[in-house]
């Protein structure tokens, strides 16, 4: 069965429409240049996966309300701020196929825009007394930064273990989806135990989501040609970590040498990809991803059955069955 994003959104369709209006309002400014950039950001927003996690979790646990809208806006504002800054850090001219803020308006303005988005998110919470929501999201942004720095540190030595890899992706990706689910729960007045359970649910989903992303680098029949982008950037992901852990000493030395010193050479990158595939790295990684999905569903099914819960379940499947 092919999952359709519109079907998944059905129980929260009106909520997403209301949210869109409120989010646009939260980005308004009297500074003409800034307003122009805010409109550019809004027009290039993706599938709204993060707000969907907020609203579906909120609906699964309680009644969606104004705090839920503010929580979803807070996550979008702070996350967008990190993406704008990321493009400066990575010297990236594109974001989801469109020009990045950094490419169109240069580094100085991009950094200031990121700061502006961050402050708008903080003020949205402070002005409404949403300190519990602010704490959840601020913790995620802190972890996101730590995860990025941990990955940079390990990329220099290429000595990343499977445990360190899980910690990197937990901080870099899973912490954000965990905060979406936790904010959804907290916004409807759930107690600390339920908020913690929702956060763990989001973390498991986020782990599976990132592992799926890492598999894209190696391609398959559906996705088409492997990209090898992670290898070019010397990022040690689970398929490669597994392959190296099960390689002979000479093979390991050879592959690390290729990643370290020849990652710009397409033939050498292909050699690394072939090595990973032959070693069973793809199969192992797929099994790990499915394990995280099962753990997520085990948590999800402790909540009462509803259209929201079903859509949340479908959104998890959509996240790992996507082809891009």
C-alpha positions as CSV (number, residue, x, y, z in Angstrom):
1,X,0.0,0.0,0.0
2,X,1.4,3.4,-1.0
3,X,0.9,5.9,1.8
4,X,-0.4,9.3,0.7
5,X,0.6,12.4,2.7
6,X,-2.8,14.0,2.2
7,X,-4.6,11.0,3.7
8,X,-2.2,11.0,6.7
9,X,-3.0,14.7,7.2
10,X,-6.8,14.2,7.0
11,X,-7.5,14.3,10.8
12,X,-5.5,17.5,11.2
13,X,-6.1,19.2,7.8
14,X,-8.0,22.2,9.3
15,X,-5.4,22.5,12.1
16,X,-2.6,22.7,9.6
17,X,-4.4,25.4,7.6
18,X,-4.9,27.5,10.8
19,X,-1.3,26.8,11.8
20,X,-0.1,28.1,8.4
21,X,-1.8,31.4,8.9
22,X,-0.6,31.8,12.5
23,X,3.0,30.8,11.4
24,X,3.0,33.5,8.7
25,X,1.8,36.0,11.2
26,X,4.6,35.1,13.6
27,X,7.2,35.9,10.9
28,X,5.9,39.3,10.0
29,X,8.2,42.3,10.4
30,X,8.4,46.0,9.5
31,X,11.9,45.6,8.1
32,X,11.4,45.3,4.3
33,X,14.4,43.2,3.6
34,X,13.6,40.8,6.4
35,X,9.9,40.6,5.4
36,X,11.1,39.7,1.8
37,X,13.3,36.9,3.2
38,X,10.5,35.6,5.5
39,X,8.1,35.3,2.5
40,X,10.8,33.4,0.6
41,X,11.2,30.9,3.5
42,X,7.5,30.4,3.9
43,X,7.0,29.7,0.2
44,X,9.7,27.0,0.2
45,X,8.5,25.1,3.2
46,X,8.4,21.3,2.7
47,X,5.8,18.7,3.6
48,X,5.1,20.0,7.1
49,X,6.3,16.8,8.7
50,X,7.4,18.4,12.0
51,X,4.0,20.3,12.6
52,X,2.3,17.0,11.7
53,X,4.1,15.2,14.4
54,X,3.1,17.9,16.9
55,X,-0.6,18.0,15.9
56,X,-1.0,14.2,15.6
57,X,0.6,13.5,19.0
58,X,-1.5,16.3,20.6
59,X,-4.7,14.8,19.0
60,X,-3.7,11.3,20.1
61,X,-3.3,12.3,23.7
62,X,-5.8,15.2,24.2
63,X,-7.5,18.2,22.5
64,X,-5.6,20.4,20.1
65,X,-5.6,24.0,21.3
66,X,-3.8,27.4,21.0
67,X,-0.8,26.1,22.9
68,X,-0.4,23.3,20.3
69,X,-0.3,25.9,17.5
70,X,2.3,28.0,19.3
71,X,4.3,24.8,20.1
72,X,4.4,23.9,16.4
73,X,5.3,27.4,15.4
74,X,8.1,27.5,18.0
75,X,9.6,24.3,16.6
76,X,9.4,25.6,13.0
77,X,11.0,29.0,13.9
78,X,13.9,27.5,15.9
79,X,14.5,24.6,13.4
80,X,14.4,27.0,10.4
81,X,17.0,29.2,12.3
82,X,19.3,26.2,12.6
83,X,18.9,25.4,8.9
84,X,19.7,28.9,7.8
85,X,22.8,28.8,10.0
86,X,23.7,25.3,8.8
87,X,23.9,26.5,5.2
88,X,26.4,29.1,6.3
89,X,28.5,26.5,8.2
90,X,28.3,24.0,5.3
91,X,28.8,26.8,2.6
92,X,25.7,25.3,0.9
93,X,24.0,27.2,-1.9
94,X,20.9,25.0,-2.0
95,X,18.2,23.8,0.4
96,X,15.7,21.3,-0.9
97,X,16.5,22.2,-4.5
98,X,16.0,25.9,-4.0
99,X,18.7,28.6,-3.4
100,X,19.6,28.9,0.3
101,X,19.3,32.3,2.2
102,X,23.1,32.3,2.3
103,X,23.3,31.9,-1.5
104,X,20.8,34.7,-2.3
105,X,21.7,37.2,0.5
106,X,25.2,36.1,1.6
107,X,26.5,35.0,5.0
108,X,26.1,38.2,7.0
109,X,22.4,38.5,6.3
110,X,21.9,34.7,6.7
111,X,23.4,34.7,10.2
112,X,21.2,37.7,11.2
113,X,18.1,36.0,9.7
114,X,18.8,32.9,11.8
115,X,19.2,35.1,14.9
116,X,15.9,36.8,14.1
117,X,14.0,33.5,13.7
118,X,15.5,32.3,17.0
119,X,14.4,35.4,18.8
120,X,10.9,35.3,17.4
121,X,10.6,31.7,18.7
122,X,11.8,32.7,22.1
123,X,9.5,35.7,22.3
124,X,6.5,33.6,21.1
125,X,6.9,31.3,24.1
126,X,7.9,33.9,26.7
127,X,5.0,36.3,25.8
128,X,2.5,33.4,26.2
129,X,4.1,31.8,29.3
130,X,4.9,28.5,27.4
131,X,8.0,27.8,29.4
132,X,7.5,24.1,29.4
133,X,7.3,24.1,25.6
134,X,10.3,26.4,25.4
135,X,12.4,24.1,27.6
136,X,11.6,21.1,25.4
137,X,12.5,22.8,22.1
138,X,15.6,24.6,23.5
139,X,16.9,21.2,24.8
140,X,16.5,19.8,21.3
141,X,18.4,22.8,19.7
142,X,21.2,22.3,22.3
143,X,21.5,18.6,21.4
144,X,21.4,19.3,17.7
145,X,24.4,21.6,18.0
146,X,26.2,19.0,20.2
147,X,25.5,16.3,17.7
148,X,26.9,18.3,14.8
149,X,30.1,19.1,16.7
150,X,30.5,15.4,17.8
151,X,30.2,14.3,14.2
152,X,32.8,16.9,13.1
153,X,35.1,15.8,15.8
154,X,34.8,12.1,14.8
155,X,35.0,12.8,11.1
156,X,38.5,14.0,11.5
157,X,39.7,10.7,12.9
158,X,37.2,8.4,11.2
159,X,37.1,6.4,14.5
160,X,33.3,6.4,15.0
161,X,31.8,3.4,16.7
162,X,28.3,2.1,16.3
163,X,27.4,3.6,19.8
164,X,28.8,7.0,18.9
165,X,26.9,6.9,15.6
166,X,23.6,6.3,17.5
167,X,24.5,9.2,19.9
168,X,25.2,11.5,16.9
169,X,21.9,10.8,15.1
170,X,20.0,10.8,18.4
171,X,21.2,14.4,19.0
172,X,21.2,15.6,15.3
173,X,17.9,14.3,14.1
174,X,16.0,12.3,16.7
175,X,16.0,15.1,19.3
176,X,14.0,17.3,17.0
177,X,11.2,14.8,16.2
178,X,11.3,13.8,19.9
179,X,10.7,17.5,20.8
180,X,7.7,17.6,18.3
181,X,6.0,14.7,20.0
182,X,6.8,16.0,23.5
183,X,5.5,19.5,22.6
184,X,2.3,18.0,21.2
185,X,1.8,16.1,24.5
186,X,2.7,19.0,26.7
187,X,0.5,21.4,24.8
188,X,-2.6,19.4,25.7
189,X,-1.8,19.3,29.4
190,X,-0.3,15.8,29.6
191,X,1.5,14.9,32.8
192,X,5.3,14.5,32.9
193,X,5.2,10.7,32.5
194,X,3.1,11.0,29.2
195,X,5.3,13.8,27.9
196,X,8.4,11.6,28.5
197,X,6.7,8.7,26.7
198,X,5.8,10.9,23.8
199,X,9.4,12.2,23.7
200,X,10.7,8.6,23.6
201,X,8.2,7.8,20.8
202,X,9.6,10.7,18.7
203,X,13.2,9.7,19.5
204,X,12.6,6.2,18.1
205,X,10.9,7.6,15.0
206,X,13.8,10.1,14.5
207,X,16.4,7.3,14.7
208,X,14.6,5.3,12.1
209,X,14.1,8.5,9.9
210,X,17.9,9.3,10.0
211,X,18.9,5.7,9.3
212,X,16.7,5.8,6.3
213,X,18.4,9.0,5.1
214,X,21.8,7.2,5.6
215,X,20.6,4.3,3.4
216,X,19.8,6.7,0.5
217,X,23.6,7.3,0.2
218,X,24.0,3.7,-1.0
219,X,20.9,3.7,-3.3
220,X,18.7,0.7,-4.2
221,X,16.4,-0.4,-7.0
222,X,13.7,2.1,-6.1
223,X,16.0,5.1,-5.3
224,X,18.3,4.6,-8.3
225,X,21.9,5.5,-8.4
226,X,23.7,5.8,-5.1
227,X,24.9,9.3,-4.3
228,X,27.9,8.7,-2.0
229,X,27.5,12.2,-0.6
230,X,28.1,11.1,3.0
231,X,31.3,9.4,1.9
232,X,32.5,12.5,0.0
233,X,31.9,14.5,3.3
234,X,33.7,11.8,5.3
235,X,30.6,11.1,7.3
236,X,30.7,7.7,9.0
237,X,27.2,6.2,8.8
238,X,25.9,2.8,10.0
239,X,26.3,0.9,6.7
240,X,30.0,1.8,6.5
241,X,30.6,1.4,10.3
242,X,29.2,-2.2,10.1
243,X,31.2,-3.0,7.0
244,X,34.5,-1.8,8.6
245,X,33.7,-3.7,11.9
246,X,33.5,-6.9,9.9
247,X,36.4,-6.4,7.5
248,X,39.9,-7.8,7.5
249,X,42.6,-5.5,8.8
250,X,43.9,-4.8,5.3
251,X,40.5,-4.1,3.8
252,X,39.7,-1.8,6.7
253,X,43.0,0.1,6.2
254,X,42.3,0.4,2.4
255,X,38.7,1.7,2.8
256,X,39.6,4.2,5.5
257,X,42.4,5.5,3.2
258,X,39.9,5.8,0.4
259,X,37.4,7.8,2.5
260,X,40.1,9.9,4.1
261,X,42.2,10.8,1.0
262,X,40.2,10.0,-2.1
263,X,36.6,10.9,-1.3
264,X,36.5,13.4,-4.2
265,X,37.2,10.6,-6.7
266,X,33.9,9.1,-8.0
267,X,35.6,5.7,-8.8
268,X,37.0,5.4,-5.3
269,X,33.6,6.4,-3.8
270,X,32.0,3.6,-5.9
271,X,34.6,1.2,-4.6
272,X,33.6,2.1,-1.0
273,X,29.9,1.7,-1.8
274,X,30.5,-1.7,-3.4
275,X,32.5,-2.8,-0.4
276,X,29.7,-1.8,2.0
277,X,27.1,-3.6,-0.1
278,X,29.1,-6.9,-0.3
279,X,29.8,-6.8,3.4
280,X,26.0,-6.9,4.3
281,X,26.1,-3.3,5.6
282,X,22.9,-2.3,3.8
283,X,20.9,-5.4,5.1
284,X,22.2,-4.9,8.7
285,X,21.3,-1.1,8.6
286,X,17.8,-1.9,7.2
287,X,17.2,-4.4,10.1
288,X,18.3,-1.7,12.7
289,X,15.9,0.8,11.1
290,X,13.0,-1.7,11.3
291,X,13.9,-2.4,15.0
292,X,13.5,1.3,15.8
293,X,10.2,1.4,14.0
294,X,8.9,-1.5,16.0
295,X,10.0,0.1,19.2
296,X,8.2,3.3,18.2
297,X,5.0,1.4,17.4
298,X,5.2,-0.5,20.7
299,X,5.1,2.9,22.4
300,X,2.4,4.4,20.1
301,X,0.0,1.5,20.6
302,X,-0.1,2.1,24.4
303,X,-2.2,5.2,23.5
304,X,-5.9,4.9,22.8
305,X,-7.0,4.0,19.3
306,X,-8.1,7.0,17.2
307,X,-7.8,8.6,13.7
308,X,-4.9,10.6,15.1
309,X,-3.1,7.6,16.3
310,X,-3.7,5.8,13.0
311,X,-2.3,8.8,11.1
312,X,0.7,9.0,13.4
313,X,1.4,5.3,12.7
314,X,1.1,5.9,8.9
315,X,3.4,9.0,9.2
316,X,6.0,6.7,10.8
317,X,5.7,4.3,7.9
318,X,5.8,7.2,5.4
319,X,9.0,8.4,7.0
320,X,10.8,5.1,6.3
321,X,9.2,4.2,3.0
322,X,9.9,7.5,1.3
323,X,12.1,7.5,-1.8
324,X,13.7,10.9,-1.3
